[in-house]
Amino acid sequence: KKKNFARAGYIVQPKPLFWCPHFTALCNELQRVPEETKELVICIPPGFSKSLLVSVIWPAFHWLTDPSTRYLAVSSTPMVANRDSRKMRELILSKWYQKRQRKRGRPIFKIKYDKNEASNYEIAKHGGGRICFPIRASVTGARCDVLIIDDPVQAKDALGSPALIKRRIKEVNDRMAVALDNRLNDEASEVRITIMQRISHGDPAHVALQDLDETGRAVVLPMEYDPNHEYRYDRDWRTGPGELLHP
């Protein structure tokens, strides 16, 4: 797990990786998707490689066993959405990843030559694909098996008067409810992953946490450990109040 994560991360972001406990926690939770977990909500501070792991590496590894999966990834800005989509394509086109495909029992797949853009590419014959959008863009016609919502709001949206902050957050929540909830191909097997830093009461992560059912999991890892946190992660390794996520 650690070796593959480090190698995949180095391909798309060539610099040494310092392994942190939260990587193990997130990898363990992602490996339960979609067989056990249908909705995963991850709340973690910025700068902890959450997008690299969840939006880039995990979908690429999931394709090794099921290249028919279609991903729809949305983020707060076009830059973030396109960045992670491009990195995932770079990873699956790498020689290292192609070697992983050739292990016994794994399907061999290639990207369609006529559907090979940084923000929209598809797998030949198997039917899988990935398309990305900024949160406020039109997603008409886009369908998916897995919806990845990565930081749908920006930290600056939590700046200003209480009324302004509430309006900004409501706009994003309404957008997600109206435009994204019906993008999944099969409601019975739909998978939704939300990853973001918490910025305000009532933000999209808060809504997702409140709506979790028995098929959902919450990984809430604040920078400072709070044993009394409402959504405390049940496998948090920290024990002392105020203990840092990564000193």
C-alpha positions in Angstrom: 0.0 0.0 0.0 2.7 2.5 1.1 5.0 1.5 -1.8 2.3 1.8 -4.5 1.0 5.1 -3.1 4.5 6.6 -3.0 5.4 5.5 -6.5 2.1 6.7 -8.0 2.4 10.0 -6.2 5.9 10.5 -7.4 4.8 10.0 -11.1 2.4 12.8 -11.0 4.1 14.9 -8.3 7.9 14.1 -8.4 9.1 14.8 -4.9 9.7 12.6 -1.9 6.7 11.5 0.1 6.7 11.6 3.9 4.3 8.9 5.0 1.7 10.1 7.6 -0.8 8.2 9.7 -3.8 9.8 7.9 -2.6 8.2 4.6 -3.2 4.7 6.1 -6.6 5.7 7.4 -7.7 7.1 4.1 -6.4 4.2 2.1 -8.2 1.7 4.4 -11.5 3.6 4.0 -11.2 3.9 0.2 -10.5 0.2 -0.1 -14.0 -0.4 1.3 -15.6 1.6 -1.6 -17.8 0.6 -3.3 -18.4 -2.9 -1.9 -19.0 -1.8 1.7 -19.2 2.0 1.6 -21.5 3.8 -0.8 -20.9 7.3 0.6 -17.6 8.5 2.0 -17.2 11.9 3.6 -13.6 13.1 4.3 -12.9 16.3 6.3 -9.3 17.1 6.6 -7.2 20.3 6.7 -5.6 21.7 3.4 -2.2 20.5 2.4 -2.7 16.9 3.5 -2.6 15.4 -0.1 -6.3 14.5 0.1 -6.9 15.4 -3.6 -3.8 13.5 -4.7 -5.0 10.3 -3.0 -8.8 10.5 -3.5 -9.2 12.3 -6.8 -6.0 11.0 -8.6 -4.6 7.7 -7.2 -7.6 5.9 -5.9 -9.7 6.1 -9.1 -6.7 4.9 -11.2 -6.2 1.9 -8.9 -9.9 1.2 -8.9 -9.8 1.0 -12.7 -7.3 -1.9 -12.4 -10.1 -4.1 -11.3 -13.1 -2.3 -12.9 -12.3 -0.2 -15.9 -16.1 0.1 -16.7 -16.4 2.7 -13.8 -17.4 6.2 -14.9 -16.2 9.1 -12.7 -17.6 12.6 -12.5 -15.3 14.9 -10.5 -16.3 18.4 -9.5 -14.3 21.1 -7.6 -14.7 24.7 -6.7 -12.6 26.0 -9.7 -11.7 24.8 -13.2 -8.1 24.8 -12.3 -8.5 22.2 -9.5 -10.9 20.1 -11.5 -8.6 19.9 -14.5 -5.4 19.5 -12.5 -6.5 16.3 -10.8 -8.1 14.9 -14.0 -4.8 15.5 -15.9 -2.8 13.9 -13.1 -4.9 10.8 -13.2 -4.5 10.5 -17.0 -0.8 11.0 -16.6 -0.7 8.2 -14.0 -2.6 5.6 -16.1 -0.5 6.3 -19.2 2.8 5.8 -17.3 4.9 2.7 -17.9 4.7 1.8 -14.2 0.9 1.8 -14.2 0.8 -0.2 -17.4 2.9 -2.8 -15.7 0.4 -3.0 -12.9 -2.3 -3.8 -15.5 -0.4 -6.9 -16.7 -0.8 -8.8 -13.5 -2.8 -12.0 -13.8 -6.5 -11.5 -13.9 -6.6 -7.8 -14.5 -8.3 -6.4 -17.6 -6.0 -4.6 -20.0 -7.4 -1.3 -21.2 -6.4 1.8 -23.1 -7.8 5.3 -23.4 -9.9 5.9 -26.6 -7.8 7.8 -29.2 -10.7 10.1 -30.0 -11.7 10.7 -26.4 -8.4 11.6 -24.7 -8.6 15.1 -23.3 -7.2 16.3 -20.0 -10.7 16.9 -18.6 -12.6 14.2 -20.4 -11.3 10.8 -21.4 -12.8 7.3 -21.8 -11.7 3.7 -21.7 -11.9 1.8 -25.0 -14.2 -1.3 -25.0 -14.8 -1.4 -21.2 -16.9 1.8 -21.0 -15.2 3.6 -18.2 -14.3 7.3 -18.2 -13.6 10.4 -16.3 -15.0 13.9 -16.8 -14.6 16.9 -14.6 -16.3 20.2 -14.0 -16.1 23.2 -11.8 -19.1 23.2 -9.3 -21.0 26.0 -11.1 -20.6 24.7 -14.6 -23.4 22.9 -16.5 -23.2 19.1 -16.2 -26.0 18.4 -18.6 -25.5 15.0 -20.3 -22.8 13.8 -17.9 -23.5 10.5 -16.1 -21.4 8.6 -13.7 -21.1 5.6 -11.3 -18.9 7.5 -8.9 -19.3 11.1 -8.0 -16.2 12.8 -6.5 -16.8 16.2 -4.9 -13.5 17.8 -4.0 -13.5 21.1 -2.1 -16.7 22.4 -3.7 -16.3 25.7 -1.8 -13.1 27.8 -1.3 -11.8 29.1 2.0 -12.5 32.7 0.9 -16.2 31.8 0.8 -16.1 31.8 4.6 -14.9 35.4 4.7 -17.3 38.4 5.0 -20.5 39.1 6.8 -22.6 36.2 8.2 -25.3 36.8 5.7 -22.8 36.8 2.8 -21.2 33.6 4.0 -24.6 31.9 4.4 -25.7 32.9 0.9 -22.5 31.6 -0.7 -22.7 28.3 1.1 -26.4 27.9 0.2 -25.7 28.5 -3.4 -23.2 25.6 -3.5 -25.5 23.3 -1.5 -28.4 24.1 -3.8 -26.2 23.5 -6.8 -25.2 20.1 -5.5 -28.7 19.1 -4.7 -30.2 20.2 -8.0 -27.5 19.5 -10.5 -25.4 16.6 -9.1 -27.8 14.3 -7.3 -29.3 13.0 -10.5 -26.0 12.4 -12.3 -25.5 8.9 -11.0 -26.3 6.0 -13.3 -27.8 3.7 -10.8 -29.3 4.9 -7.5 -29.1 1.4 -6.0 -25.3 1.2 -6.4 -24.4 4.9 -6.5 -21.1 6.0 -4.9 -20.4 9.5 -3.7 -17.2 10.7 -2.2 -17.0 14.2 -0.6 -13.6 15.5 0.4 -13.1 19.0 1.8 -11.8 21.2 4.6 -14.5 22.5 6.9 -15.1 26.2 6.5 -18.4 27.0 7.9 -21.5 25.6 9.7 -23.9 24.2 7.1 -21.2 23.8 4.4 -21.5 20.9 2.0 -19.5 18.6 4.3 -21.9 19.3 7.1 -24.9 18.5 4.9 -23.2 15.2 3.8 -22.3 14.2 7.3 -25.9 14.7 8.5 -27.3 12.6 5.6 -25.0 9.6 6.1 -26.8 6.2 6.5 -25.6 2.7 7.3 -23.7 2.5 4.0 -21.8 5.7 4.7 -18.6 6.4 6.4 -17.2 9.7 7.9 -13.5 10.4 8.2 -13.3 13.6 10.1 -9.7 14.5 11.1 -9.3 18.0 12.4 -5.9 19.5 12.8 -6.3 19.4 16.6 -7.8 16.3 18.1 -11.1 16.7 19.9 -12.3 13.6 21.7 -15.7 15.1 22.0 -16.1 16.0 18.3 -19.6 15.3 17.1 -18.3 13.3 14.1 -15.0 12.0 15.6 -13.5 9.4 13.4 -13.9 6.0 15.2 -10.3 5.0 14.2 -8.5 8.2 15.0 -5.1 7.1 16.4 -4.8 10.2 18.6 -5.6 10.2 22.3 -4.7 13.6 23.8 -6.9 16.7 23.3 -5.2 19.1 21.0 -2.9 16.5 19.6 -1.9 17.6 16.1 -2.8 15.6 13.0 0.7 15.8 11.7 3.2 17.6 14.0 
